[in-house]
Amino acid sequence: MIDMLNQLREHALSALSPVWDEQQLEEWRIKFMGRRGALAAQMEQLGAIPKEQRAAAGKLANEVKNALESAYQAKVGAIKQRALSESLEAEPLDVTLPGRPVPHGRLHPVTTTMRELYRIWGDMGFQVFRTREIETDEMNFQLLNIPPFHPARDNWSTFYIADTDERVLLRTHTSPGQIRAMRAMHPNPIRVILPGMCYRYEQITARSEIQFPQIEGLAVGHNITFADLLGTMTEFAKRMFGENAKVRFRADHFPFTEPSMELDVECFLCKGVGCGVCKYTGWLEILGSGMVHPDVLRNGGYNPAEWSGFAFGMGPQRIAMLKHDIKDIRYFWGNDLRFLEQF
C-alpha cells in the first residue's frame, strides 16, 4: 500500500510537469484528485490493509494528497503567469503613451459664485462677519421693524423650533446679522458682508428652495448717503457682470431700510428686448438694498442722529443662475454629474 502511494505521487507529479493548458490541467485534476480519481481509489483501500500498517499508510496518503494539491495550485499560478507573459509579448506595452487621466473634482457653481462675491466685496473693503443660523424671533423680526402680526411677516414662511423658553427659529434671512454686527462693532464704523444659509417653509419650485445661501451687506459710518449706496451697487454690478453691464434701480420696500430699492441688470439672453427668463421685462433682479432704518440703527446701538448706513442682500444661487443661464434652481442640489461637470 505504501509503495503504491509513493508510486502514485511520483506518477502524478511527473504527469503534471508537461501540462501548460487549463483544459489539460483540469483533466489531470480529475484523473488523480477527483472523487473517482487514483488517489481516492487508494484511500478507499485503507480499511482493507492490516491494522498495524493502517496508521502509517493513512499518514502517507494525507502527505500525498497535500503534495498533489500544492503542486496543482502552483501549476494554476504558473499557467496564469505564462498566459500573461505571452499576452504582454504579443501586445508590447508602449511606455511612451500618456497615462490615463486622473478624474478631478470641481467646485460647485454656487461655491465659485460665493467665492467671487467674497473677492469682489473684499476688494471693496468689506470683511466677512458670520452669525448664527438659529435665531430668536426678536433678532429675526422685531429688531428689524417687523413686530408680531406685522403684514411683512407674511413674506417669510418660518421654521419655528418648539419647546423653547423664547420663540426660536431658523433664520429666514441674514438680516439679523446686521444687529449682531452693530452690537459687536459699536462704536466703530462698519463695512461687512454677512454670508450664510437661510430657511423658509416654502414649496420647492424651479426658483425657490427651503434652504438657500444669502449674502447680506452692511455699511455704517458718519455721513453715508443714498449716493454712496447707488455708487457701491453700480460698482458691484460692473465688477460682477462686466464693465458694460447695464443696470437700473427700482423703488421697493423693506421694513428695515428706508428708502429701499432693487438693483436690476439687463437680461443677458435677450439684451433688454424681453424673453421668458426676464418675464419679458428685459431686466433681471439682482439684489435688494436701502438706507438702514433709524430704528434698526438704534437697536444696534448707533445714534441715527450721528450715524447712517446702507444695507443690501443678494442670493448667490440667483446670481449663479443668471451668469450660467440655469433655469431651475433644483439643479444645484440634484447631485447630477451631467450638470455639475459643465462647470
C-alpha positions in Angstrom: 0.0 0.0 0.0 2.8 2.4 0.9 4.7 1.6 -2.2 1.6 2.2 -4.3 1.0 5.6 -2.7 4.7 6.6 -3.4 4.4 5.4 -7.0 1.1 7.4 -7.3 2.8 10.6 -6.1 5.7 10.2 -8.5 3.5 9.3 -11.4 1.1 12.2 -10.8 3.8 14.8 -10.4 5.6 13.5 -13.4 2.4 13.8 -15.5 1.8 17.3 -14.2 5.2 18.7 -15.4 4.4 19.0 -19.1 0.9 20.4 -18.5 0.6 24.1 -19.7 -3.1 24.2 -20.7 -6.1 24.9 -18.4 -8.1 22.1 -20.1 -5.2 19.6 -19.6 -4.8 20.7 -16.0 -8.4 20.0 -15.3 -8.1 16.6 -16.9 -5.1 15.9 -14.6 -7.0 17.0 -11.5 -9.9 14.7 -12.3 -7.6 11.8 -13.1 -5.6 12.0 -9.9 -7.5 14.1 -7.4 -11.2 13.7 -8.4 -13.8 11.9 -6.4 -13.2 8.8 -8.6 -9.5 9.5 -9.2 -6.5 7.5 -8.5 -5.9 9.0 -5.0 -9.5 8.4 -3.9 -9.2 4.8 -5.0 -6.1 4.2 -2.9 -7.7 5.9 0.1 -10.7 3.6 -0.1 -8.4 0.6 0.3 -7.0 1.8 3.7 -9.7 -0.2 5.5 -8.6 -3.4 3.9 -4.9 -3.3 5.0 -3.7 -4.8 8.3 -4.3 -2.7 11.3 -0.7 -2.3 12.2 0.0 -0.7 8.8 -3.1 1.4 8.6 -1.7 4.4 10.6 1.5 4.7 8.5 -0.5 4.3 5.3 -3.1 6.9 6.3 -0.4 9.4 7.2 1.3 8.9 3.8 -2.0 9.1 2.0 -2.5 12.6 3.5 1.0 13.6 2.6 0.4 12.5 -1.0 -2.9 14.4 -1.1 -1.3 17.6 0.2 1.6 17.3 -2.2 -0.7 16.9 -5.2 -2.9 19.8 -4.0 0.2 22.1 -3.6 1.5 21.1 -7.0 -1.9 21.7 -8.6 -2.2 25.3 -7.1 1.4 26.1 -8.1 0.6 25.0 -11.7 -2.6 27.1 -11.8 -0.5 30.2 -10.9 2.2 29.2 -13.3 -0.3 28.8 -16.2 -1.8 32.2 -15.5 1.6 33.9 -15.3 2.7 32.3 -18.5 -0.5 33.4 -20.3 0.1 37.0 -19.0 3.7 36.9 -20.2 2.6 35.7 -23.7 -0.1 38.4 -23.8 2.4 41.1 -23.0 4.9 39.8 -25.6 2.2 39.6 -28.2 1.0 43.2 -27.4 4.0 45.0 -26.1 3.4 48.0 -23.7 4.3 51.3 -25.2 5.8 53.2 -22.3 5.8 56.4 -24.3 2.0 56.6 -24.3 0.5 59.2 -21.9 -1.0 57.8 -18.7 -4.7 57.6 -18.1 -6.1 60.9 -16.9 -7.0 61.1 -13.2 -10.5 62.4 -12.7 -10.6 65.7 -10.9 -13.4 67.1 -8.8 -14.9 70.5 -9.5 -16.1 73.3 -7.3 -19.9 73.6 -7.2 -21.2 76.6 -9.2 -22.7 78.1 -6.1 -19.4 77.8 -4.3 -17.5 79.5 -7.1 -20.1 82.3 -7.2 -19.8 82.9 -3.5 -16.0 83.0 -3.7 -16.3 85.5 -6.4 -18.6 87.6 -4.3 -16.3 87.4 -1.4 -13.4 88.6 -3.6 -15.4 91.5 -5.0 -16.7 92.7 -1.7 -13.3 92.2 -0.1 -11.7 94.3 -2.8 -14.3 97.0 -2.0 -13.3 97.0 1.7 -15.9 94.7 3.2 -14.9 92.0 5.7 -16.8 88.7 6.3 -18.8 88.6 9.6 -20.6 85.3 10.3 -23.6 85.0 12.6 -25.8 82.2 13.8 -28.4 80.3 11.8 -30.6 79.6 14.7 -32.1 82.9 15.8 -34.7 84.4 18.2 -37.9 85.9 16.9 -36.7 89.2 18.4 -33.5 89.3 16.3 -35.0 87.9 13.1 -38.1 90.1 13.1 -38.7 92.5 16.0 -35.4 94.4 16.0 -35.7 94.8 12.2 -39.0 96.7 12.3 -41.2 93.5 11.9 -43.2 93.3 15.2 -45.7 90.4 15.8 -48.6 90.4 13.5 -46.9 92.8 11.1 -48.0 92.2 7.5 -44.4 91.9 6.4 -44.2 88.5 8.2 -46.3 87.0 5.5 -43.3 87.3 3.2 -41.4 84.8 5.3 -42.7 81.3 6.0 -40.8 80.4 9.1 -39.5 77.2 10.7 -40.1 77.7 14.5 -38.3 75.4 17.0 -40.7 74.0 19.6 -40.1 73.5 23.4 -38.0 76.6 24.0 -38.5 79.4 26.6 -38.4 82.1 23.9 -39.5 81.9 20.3 -36.6 80.4 18.5 -36.4 79.8 14.7 -34.2 79.0 11.8 -33.4 82.4 10.4 -35.4 83.4 7.3 -32.8 85.9 6.1 -29.3 87.1 7.0 -30.6 90.5 8.1 -30.5 89.7 11.9 -26.7 89.7 11.3 -27.0 93.5 10.9 -28.0 93.8 14.6 -25.3 91.4 15.8 -22.6 93.1 13.7 -23.5 96.5 15.0 -23.6 95.4 18.6 -20.3 93.6 18.2 -18.5 96.5 16.5 -20.1 99.5 18.2 -19.0 102.3 18.4 -16.8 101.9 15.3 -17.6 102.3 11.6 -18.8 99.1 9.9 -18.3 97.6 6.5 -19.1 93.9 6.5 -20.8 91.2 4.4 -22.8 88.5 6.3 -23.0 85.2 4.4 -24.9 82.1 5.5 -27.7 79.7 5.0 -31.4 80.8 5.4 -34.5 78.7 5.7 -38.1 79.2 4.7 -41.1 76.8 4.7 -41.9 77.1 1.0 -42.8 74.8 -1.8 -39.7 73.7 -3.7 -40.0 75.0 -7.3 -37.7 76.0 -10.2 -36.9 79.3 -8.4 -37.3 78.6 -4.6 -35.9 76.2 -2.1 -36.4 75.7 1.7 -32.7 76.1 2.3 -30.6 78.6 0.4 -27.4 80.8 0.8 -27.7 84.5 1.1 -25.2 87.3 1.5 -26.1 90.4 3.4 -24.1 93.6 3.4 -23.9 96.5 5.9 -22.0 99.8 5.9 -22.4 102.2 8.9 -20.5 105.4 9.3 -20.7 109.2 9.5 -22.4 111.0 6.6 -23.1 107.9 4.5 -25.7 108.9 1.9 -28.0 107.4 -0.7 -25.5 108.4 -3.3 -22.9 106.1 -1.6 -25.4 103.3 -1.9 -26.0 103.9 -5.6 -22.3 104.2 -6.3 -21.5 101.0 -4.4 -24.2 98.9 -6.1 -23.2 100.2 -9.5 -19.6 99.3 -8.9 -20.6 95.9 -7.7 -22.7 95.2 -10.8 -19.8 96.1 -13.1 -17.3 94.0 -11.2 -19.7 91.0 -11.2 -21.2 91.2 -14.6 -18.6 93.3 -16.6 -17.9 96.9 -17.3 -20.6 97.1 -20.0 -23.4 95.8 -17.7 -26.4 98.0 -17.8 -28.2 98.5 -14.5 -31.3 100.2 -13.2 -32.7 100.9 -9.8 -36.3 100.4 -8.8 -38.0 101.7 -5.7 -39.1 99.0 -3.3 -40.0 98.5 0.4 -38.2 96.6 3.1 -39.1 97.1 6.8 -35.5 97.5 7.9 -34.4 100.1 5.2 -35.8 103.4 4.2 -35.7 104.4 1.4 -35.3 101.0 -0.3 -34.6 99.9 -3.8 -34.0 96.9 -6.1 -31.0 96.6 -8.4 -31.6 95.1 -11.8 -29.2 94.2 -14.7 -30.1 94.0 -18.3 -31.1 90.4 -19.3 -28.1 88.5 -20.6 -30.2 86.4 -23.0 -32.4 88.9 -24.8 -30.2 92.0 -24.2 -33.2 94.0 -22.9 -35.7 93.0 -25.6 -37.7 90.7 -23.4 -37.9 86.9 -23.0 -39.3 84.2 -20.8 -36.3 84.3 -18.4 -36.8 88.0 -17.6 -40.6 87.7 -17.8 -40.5 89.9 -20.9 -39.3 93.0 -18.9 -35.7 93.0 -20.3 -34.3 93.2 -16.8 -33.2 90.7 -14.1 -33.4 91.4 -10.4 -30.1 91.0 -8.6 -30.4 92.3 -5.1 -32.4 94.4 -2.7 -30.9 97.3 -0.8 -31.6 100.6 1.1 -30.5 103.0 3.7 -30.6 101.4 7.2 -33.7 102.4 9.0 -33.1 104.7 12.0 -34.9 102.3 14.4 -32.6 99.5 13.2 -29.5 101.7 13.8 -30.8 102.5 17.3 -31.4 98.8 18.0 -27.8 98.1 17.0 -26.5 100.7 19.4 -25.9 103.6 17.0 -27.5 107.0 17.3 -29.2 107.7 14.0 -28.6 111.5 14.5 -24.9 110.9 14.2 -24.6 107.7 12.2 -26.1 106.4 8.9 -25.6 103.5 6.7 -26.9 101.2 3.9 -27.6 97.5 3.7 -28.1 95.1 0.8 -28.9 91.4 0.4 -28.5 89.0 -2.5 -28.8 85.3 -3.3 -25.7 83.7 -4.7 -27.9 81.0 -6.3 -29.8 83.6 -8.1 -26.6 85.2 -9.4 -25.2 81.8 -10.4 -28.4 81.1 -12.4 -28.1 84.4 -14.2 -24.4 84.0 -15.0 -24.7 80.5 -16.2 -28.2 80.6 -17.8 -29.6 78.0 -15.4 -33.4 77.9 -15.4 -34.1 75.6 -12.5 -32.6 76.1 -9.0 -33.2 72.5 -8.2 -30.2 71.5 -10.4 -27.9 72.9 -7.8 -28.8 70.3 -5.2 -29.6 67.4 -7.5 -26.0 65.8 -7.5 -26.4 65.1 -11.2 -22.8 64.9 -12.6 -24.0 65.7 -16.1 -24.9 69.1 -14.7 -22.1 69.6 -12.3 -19.4 68.6 -14.8 -20.3 71.6 -17.0 -18.6 74.0 -14.6 
